[in-house]
């Protein structure tokens, strides 16, 4: 069911969503990673998430496609809706399909020990795509959309490990795009890259919002200001505020937000 807010389609909605990790031994204490998050994420925009370390940013991302399920003692409360459909609370939810729908790019680019072509083709092939012509189209389109095609089009059979760090990260983006997601999540995608490679990733992220809901977790507040349409600030597992990026960086409502973006802590 499509939800529209202020004329903009809402892709994700967090409803009193929380994340905790139960103790792994008797007498231990639970750890709350996120508490009572209520917010909406629009489609076809870049939604930046900022905050100091251990503020819950990565837990938020990993909850959207349920990667947190892989961690022992994980517990979720409340819910997340994608296009109106719940992520939690139903036995009918196919987590494999969910993870295709909400793809994730991690901080460090890890490529498969395969060719550039096969790094992208591997996922769609597992999902049942068999046609060579379809696969060729998926690979080329994904590489074009990740701004890598011109650099690798003549060496698709070369090992992916031969690429530079920035190229590997763009290949990881292409690999996600090959699965035809609805949401693309970036978890500090430029933290291990040089300034030139960072600029190319930011260019890619900005271009992708034309067709996708993009969520960018970053510790670089200047990056959030450059590429984010909206920005959310988290602190100690709590959503402090979220708004248009221009408002967050010029007229934040909460003093803690202002202190963070001006470098007084974090």
TORKOL-4160 file (C-alpha; in steps of 0.2 Angstrom, whole numbers, padded with zeros to 4 digits, m for minus):
266
<pt num="1" X="0000" Y="0000" Z="0000"/>
<pt num="2" X="0008" Y="0017" Z="m0006"/>
<pt num="3" X="0009" Y="0030" Z="0008"/>
<pt num="4" X="0011" Y="0048" Z="0003"/>
<pt num="5" X="0017" Y="0062" Z="0014"/>
<pt num="6" X="0018" Y="0080" Z="0009"/>
<pt num="7" X="0017" Y="0075" Z="m0009"/>
<pt num="8" X="0031" Y="0062" Z="m0008"/>
<pt num="9" X="0030" Y="0044" Z="m0008"/>
<pt num="10" X="0036" Y="0035" Z="0008"/>
<pt num="11" X="0046" Y="0020" Z="0005"/>
<pt num="12" X="0050" Y="0015" Z="0024"/>
<pt num="13" X="0041" Y="0019" Z="0040"/>
<pt num="14" X="0048" Y="0015" Z="0057"/>
<pt num="15" X="0035" Y="0012" Z="0070"/>
<pt num="16" X="0041" Y="0012" Z="0088"/>
<pt num="17" X="0055" Y="0002" Z="0082"/>
<pt num="18" X="0069" Y="m0004" Z="0094"/>
<pt num="19" X="0083" Y="m0016" Z="0094"/>
<pt num="20" X="0091" Y="m0025" Z="0109"/>
<pt num="21" X="0103" Y="m0039" Z="0112"/>
<pt num="22" X="0098" Y="m0051" Z="0127"/>
<pt num="23" X="0112" Y="m0057" Z="0139"/>
<pt num="24" X="0122" Y="m0072" Z="0133"/>
<pt num="25" X="0124" Y="m0079" Z="0151"/>
<pt num="26" X="0114" Y="m0080" Z="0166"/>
<pt num="27" X="0115" Y="m0064" Z="0176"/>
<pt num="28" X="0120" Y="m0053" Z="0161"/>
<pt num="29" X="0111" Y="m0038" Z="0156"/>
<pt num="30" X="0102" Y="m0034" Z="0140"/>
<pt num="31" X="0110" Y="m0021" Z="0128"/>
<pt num="32" X="0098" Y="m0008" Z="0120"/>
<pt num="33" X="0105" Y="m0003" Z="0103"/>
<pt num="34" X="0090" Y="0007" Z="0097"/>
<pt num="35" X="0075" Y="0013" Z="0106"/>
<pt num="36" X="0058" Y="0018" Z="0100"/>
<pt num="37" X="0062" Y="0025" Z="0083"/>
<pt num="38" X="0048" Y="0033" Z="0074"/>
<pt num="39" X="0052" Y="0041" Z="0057"/>
<pt num="40" X="0048" Y="0040" Z="0038"/>
<pt num="41" X="0060" Y="0038" Z="0024"/>
<pt num="42" X="0055" Y="0045" Z="0007"/>
<pt num="43" X="0057" Y="0036" Z="m0010"/>
<pt num="44" X="0069" Y="0043" Z="m0023"/>
<pt num="45" X="0079" Y="0053" Z="m0011"/>
<pt num="46" X="0096" Y="0051" Z="m0001"/>
<pt num="47" X="0092" Y="0049" Z="0017"/>
<pt num="48" X="0108" Y="0052" Z="0027"/>
<pt num="49" X="0110" Y="0045" Z="0045"/>
<pt num="50" X="0123" Y="0053" Z="0056"/>
<pt num="51" X="0129" Y="0051" Z="0074"/>
<pt num="52" X="0144" Y="0046" Z="0084"/>
<pt num="53" X="0150" Y="0028" Z="0086"/>
<pt num="54" X="0138" Y="0016" Z="0094"/>
<pt num="55" X="0123" Y="0027" Z="0092"/>
<pt num="56" X="0113" Y="0014" Z="0083"/>
<pt num="57" X="0116" Y="0018" Z="0065"/>
<pt num="58" X="0122" Y="0001" Z="0058"/>
<pt num="59" X="0109" Y="m0008" Z="0069"/>
<pt num="60" X="0096" Y="0003" Z="0060"/>
<pt num="61" X="0102" Y="m0002" Z="0043"/>
<pt num="62" X="0104" Y="m0021" Z="0047"/>
<pt num="63" X="0086" Y="m0021" Z="0054"/>
<pt num="64" X="0079" Y="m0016" Z="0037"/>
<pt num="65" X="0084" Y="m0031" Z="0028"/>
<pt num="66" X="0085" Y="m0042" Z="0044"/>
<pt num="67" X="0104" Y="m0045" Z="0044"/>
<pt num="68" X="0103" Y="m0043" Z="0063"/>
<pt num="69" X="0094" Y="m0059" Z="0063"/>
<pt num="70" X="0110" Y="m0067" Z="0061"/>
<pt num="71" X="0117" Y="m0061" Z="0077"/>
<pt num="72" X="0114" Y="m0071" Z="0093"/>
<pt num="73" X="0101" Y="m0065" Z="0106"/>
<pt num="74" X="0094" Y="m0051" Z="0094"/>
<pt num="75" X="0077" Y="m0045" Z="0098"/>
<pt num="76" X="0066" Y="m0032" Z="0088"/>
<pt num="77" X="0052" Y="m0022" Z="0095"/>
<pt num="78" X="0039" Y="m0012" Z="0085"/>
<pt num="79" X="0040" Y="m0014" Z="0066"/>
<pt num="80" X="0047" Y="m0007" Z="0050"/>
<pt num="81" X="0036" Y="m0006" Z="0035"/>
<pt num="82" X="0043" Y="m0006" Z="0017"/>
<pt num="83" X="0029" Y="0000" Z="0005"/>
<pt num="84" X="0017" Y="m0003" Z="0018"/>
<pt num="85" X="0022" Y="m0021" Z="0021"/>
<pt num="86" X="0029" Y="m0026" Z="0038"/>
<pt num="87" X="0047" Y="m0032" Z="0040"/>
<pt num="88" X="0044" Y="m0041" Z="0056"/>
<pt num="89" X="0030" Y="m0051" Z="0065"/>
<pt num="90" X="0024" Y="m0062" Z="0051"/>
<pt num="91" X="0029" Y="m0080" Z="0047"/>
<pt num="92" X="0025" Y="m0076" Z="0028"/>
<pt num="93" X="0040" Y="m0065" Z="0027"/>
<pt num="94" X="0053" Y="m0072" Z="0015"/>
<pt num="95" X="0069" Y="m0065" Z="0022"/>
<pt num="96" X="0079" Y="m0070" Z="0006"/>
<pt num="97" X="0067" Y="m0059" Z="m0005"/>
<pt num="98" X="0068" Y="m0045" Z="0008"/>
<pt num="99" X="0087" Y="m0045" Z="0007"/>
<pt num="100" X="0086" Y="m0044" Z="m0012"/>
<pt num="101" X="0073" Y="m0030" Z="m0010"/>
<pt num="102" X="0084" Y="m0020" Z="0002"/>
<pt num="103" X="0102" Y="m0022" Z="m0004"/>
<pt num="104" X="0117" Y="m0016" Z="0007"/>
<pt num="105" X="0134" Y="m0009" Z="0003"/>
<pt num="106" X="0147" Y="m0011" Z="0017"/>
<pt num="107" X="0161" Y="0000" Z="0022"/>
<pt num="108" X="0175" Y="m0012" Z="0015"/>
<pt num="109" X="0173" Y="m0018" Z="m0002"/>
<pt num="110" X="0173" Y="m0037" Z="m0002"/>
<pt num="111" X="0173" Y="m0045" Z="m0020"/>
<pt num="112" X="0170" Y="m0063" Z="m0024"/>
<pt num="113" X="0185" Y="m0073" Z="m0031"/>
<pt num="114" X="0178" Y="m0072" Z="m0048"/>
<pt num="115" X="0178" Y="m0061" Z="m0063"/>
<pt num="116" X="0171" Y="m0044" Z="m0064"/>
<pt num="117" X="0156" Y="m0051" Z="m0074"/>
<pt num="118" X="0153" Y="m0065" Z="m0063"/>
<pt num="119" X="0153" Y="m0054" Z="m0047"/>
<pt num="120" X="0137" Y="m0046" Z="m0054"/>
<pt num="121" X="0130" Y="m0061" Z="m0063"/>
<pt num="122" X="0132" Y="m0073" Z="m0047"/>
<pt num="123" X="0117" Y="m0066" Z="m0038"/>
<pt num="124" X="0104" Y="m0065" Z="m0052"/>
<pt num="125" X="0109" Y="m0082" Z="m0057"/>
<pt num="126" X="0106" Y="m0089" Z="m0040"/>
<pt num="127" X="0089" Y="m0081" Z="m0041"/>
<pt num="128" X="0084" Y="m0090" Z="m0056"/>
<pt num="129" X="0090" Y="m0079" Z="m0071"/>
<pt num="130" X="0097" Y="m0090" Z="m0084"/>
<pt num="131" X="0097" Y="m0081" Z="m0101"/>
<pt num="132" X="0114" Y="m0076" Z="m0107"/>
<pt num="133" X="0106" Y="m0060" Z="m0115"/>
<pt num="134" X="0097" Y="m0056" Z="m0099"/>
<pt num="135" X="0113" Y="m0058" Z="m0089"/>
<pt num="136" X="0123" Y="m0047" Z="m0101"/>
<pt num="137" X="0110" Y="m0033" Z="m0100"/>
<pt num="138" X="0110" Y="m0034" Z="m0081"/>
<pt num="139" X="0129" Y="m0034" Z="m0080"/>
<pt num="140" X="0131" Y="m0019" Z="m0092"/>
<pt num="141" X="0117" Y="m0009" Z="m0084"/>
<pt num="142" X="0123" Y="m0012" Z="m0066"/>
<pt num="143" X="0140" Y="m0006" Z="m0071"/>
<pt num="144" X="0134" Y="0009" Z="m0080"/>
<pt num="145" X="0123" Y="0014" Z="m0065"/>
<pt num="146" X="0138" Y="0012" Z="m0053"/>
<pt num="147" X="0149" Y="0023" Z="m0065"/>
<pt num="148" X="0161" Y="0008" Z="m0068"/>
<pt num="149" X="0157" Y="0002" Z="m0086"/>
<pt num="150" X="0169" Y="0013" Z="m0095"/>
<pt num="151" X="0183" Y="0008" Z="m0084"/>
<pt num="152" X="0180" Y="m0011" Z="m0086"/>
<pt num="153" X="0170" Y="m0014" Z="m0101"/>
<pt num="154" X="0185" Y="m0022" Z="m0110"/>
<pt num="155" X="0190" Y="m0033" Z="m0096"/>
<pt num="156" X="0175" Y="m0041" Z="m0089"/>
<pt num="157" X="0183" Y="m0058" Z="m0088"/>
<pt num="158" X="0197" Y="m0051" Z="m0077"/>
<pt num="159" X="0198" Y="m0055" Z="m0059"/>
<pt num="160" X="0188" Y="m0043" Z="m0048"/>
<pt num="161" X="0203" Y="m0043" Z="m0036"/>
<pt num="162" X="0213" Y="m0034" Z="m0049"/>
<pt num="163" X="0202" Y="m0018" Z="m0047"/>
<pt num="164" X="0207" Y="m0003" Z="m0036"/>
<pt num="165" X="0199" Y="m0001" Z="m0019"/>
<pt num="166" X="0187" Y="0013" Z="m0026"/>
<pt num="167" X="0183" Y="0002" Z="m0041"/>
<pt num="168" X="0179" Y="m0013" Z="m0030"/>
<pt num="169" X="0167" Y="m0002" Z="m0020"/>
<pt num="170" X="0158" Y="0003" Z="m0036"/>
<pt num="171" X="0158" Y="m0016" Z="m0041"/>
<pt num="172" X="0150" Y="m0020" Z="m0024"/>
<pt num="173" X="0137" Y="m0006" Z="m0029"/>
<pt num="174" X="0134" Y="m0014" Z="m0046"/>
<pt num="175" X="0132" Y="m0031" Z="m0037"/>
<pt num="176" X="0118" Y="m0024" Z="m0027"/>
<pt num="177" X="0110" Y="m0016" Z="m0042"/>
<pt num="178" X="0111" Y="m0032" Z="m0051"/>
<pt num="179" X="0098" Y="m0039" Z="m0039"/>
<pt num="180" X="0085" Y="m0025" Z="m0044"/>
<pt num="181" X="0082" Y="m0019" Z="m0027"/>
<pt num="182" X="0070" Y="m0006" Z="m0021"/>
<pt num="183" X="0081" Y="0001" Z="m0007"/>
<pt num="184" X="0100" Y="0003" Z="m0007"/>
<pt num="185" X="0108" Y="0005" Z="0010"/>
<pt num="186" X="0126" Y="0011" Z="0012"/>
<pt num="187" X="0136" Y="0008" Z="0028"/>
<pt num="188" X="0150" Y="0021" Z="0028"/>
<pt num="189" X="0154" Y="0016" Z="0010"/>
<pt num="190" X="0169" Y="0028" Z="0009"/>
<pt num="191" X="0177" Y="0026" Z="0025"/>
<pt num="192" X="0192" Y="0016" Z="0018"/>
<pt num="193" X="0194" Y="0026" Z="0002"/>
<pt num="194" X="0204" Y="0041" Z="m0004"/>
<pt num="195" X="0196" Y="0058" Z="m0008"/>
<pt num="196" X="0196" Y="0054" Z="m0027"/>
<pt num="197" X="0187" Y="0037" Z="m0025"/>
<pt num="198" X="0176" Y="0045" Z="m0012"/>
<pt num="199" X="0170" Y="0058" Z="m0024"/>
<pt num="200" X="0165" Y="0045" Z="m0037"/>
<pt num="201" X="0155" Y="0035" Z="m0024"/>
<pt num="202" X="0146" Y="0051" Z="m0019"/>
<pt num="203" X="0142" Y="0055" Z="m0037"/>
<pt num="204" X="0135" Y="0037" Z="m0039"/>
<pt num="205" X="0125" Y="0038" Z="m0023"/>
<pt num="206" X="0117" Y="0055" Z="m0029"/>
<pt num="207" X="0113" Y="0048" Z="m0046"/>
<pt num="208" X="0105" Y="0032" Z="m0039"/>
<pt num="209" X="0091" Y="0042" Z="m0030"/>
<pt num="210" X="0083" Y="0045" Z="m0047"/>
<pt num="211" X="0077" Y="0027" Z="m0046"/>
<pt num="212" X="0079" Y="0021" Z="m0028"/>
<pt num="213" X="0077" Y="0025" Z="m0010"/>
<pt num="214" X="0095" Y="0027" Z="m0004"/>
<pt num="215" X="0100" Y="0027" Z="0014"/>
<pt num="216" X="0117" Y="0032" Z="0018"/>
<pt num="217" X="0125" Y="0030" Z="0035"/>
<pt num="218" X="0141" Y="0040" Z="0037"/>
<pt num="219" X="0152" Y="0047" Z="0051"/>
<pt num="220" X="0157" Y="0061" Z="0039"/>
<pt num="221" X="0145" Y="0075" Z="0043"/>
<pt num="222" X="0151" Y="0085" Z="0028"/>
<pt num="223" X="0147" Y="0070" Z="0017"/>
<pt num="224" X="0129" Y="0070" Z="0024"/>
<pt num="225" X="0127" Y="0088" Z="0020"/>
<pt num="226" X="0133" Y="0086" Z="0002"/>
<pt num="227" X="0123" Y="0071" Z="m0003"/>
<pt num="228" X="0108" Y="0070" Z="0009"/>
<pt num="229" X="0091" Y="0076" Z="0005"/>
<pt num="230" X="0085" Y="0072" Z="0022"/>
<pt num="231" X="0096" Y="0068" Z="0037"/>
<pt num="232" X="0093" Y="0059" Z="0054"/>
<pt num="233" X="0104" Y="0062" Z="0069"/>
<pt num="234" X="0106" Y="0047" Z="0082"/>
<pt num="235" X="0114" Y="0048" Z="0099"/>
<pt num="236" X="0115" Y="0033" Z="0111"/>
<pt num="237" X="0102" Y="0023" Z="0102"/>
<pt num="238" X="0090" Y="0037" Z="0101"/>
<pt num="239" X="0083" Y="0046" Z="0086"/>
<pt num="240" X="0086" Y="0064" Z="0091"/>
<pt num="241" X="0078" Y="0072" Z="0076"/>
<pt num="242" X="0077" Y="0071" Z="0057"/>
<pt num="243" X="0072" Y="0084" Z="0044"/>
<pt num="244" X="0078" Y="0091" Z="0027"/>
<pt num="245" X="0096" Y="0091" Z="0027"/>
<pt num="246" X="0097" Y="0110" Z="0025"/>
<pt num="247" X="0087" Y="0112" Z="0041"/>
<pt num="248" X="0097" Y="0100" Z="0051"/>
<pt num="249" X="0113" Y="0109" Z="0046"/>
<pt num="250" X="0107" Y="0127" Z="0048"/>
<pt num="251" X="0093" Y="0127" Z="0061"/>
<pt num="252" X="0093" Y="0110" Z="0071"/>
<pt num="253" X="0079" Y="0109" Z="0084"/>
<pt num="254" X="0090" Y="0100" Z="0097"/>
<pt num="255" X="0106" Y="0107" Z="0105"/>
<pt num="256" X="0114" Y="0090" Z="0104"/>
<pt num="257" X="0112" Y="0090" Z="0085"/>
<pt num="258" X="0120" Y="0107" Z="0084"/>
<pt num="259" X="0134" Y="0101" Z="0095"/>
<pt num="260" X="0138" Y="0086" Z="0085"/>
<pt num="261" X="0137" Y="0094" Z="0067"/>
<pt num="262" X="0149" Y="0108" Z="0073"/>
<pt num="263" X="0161" Y="0095" Z="0080"/>
<pt num="264" X="0159" Y="0099" Z="0099"/>
<pt num="265" X="0158" Y="0080" Z="0102"/>
<pt num="266" X="0158" Y="0064" Z="0092"/>
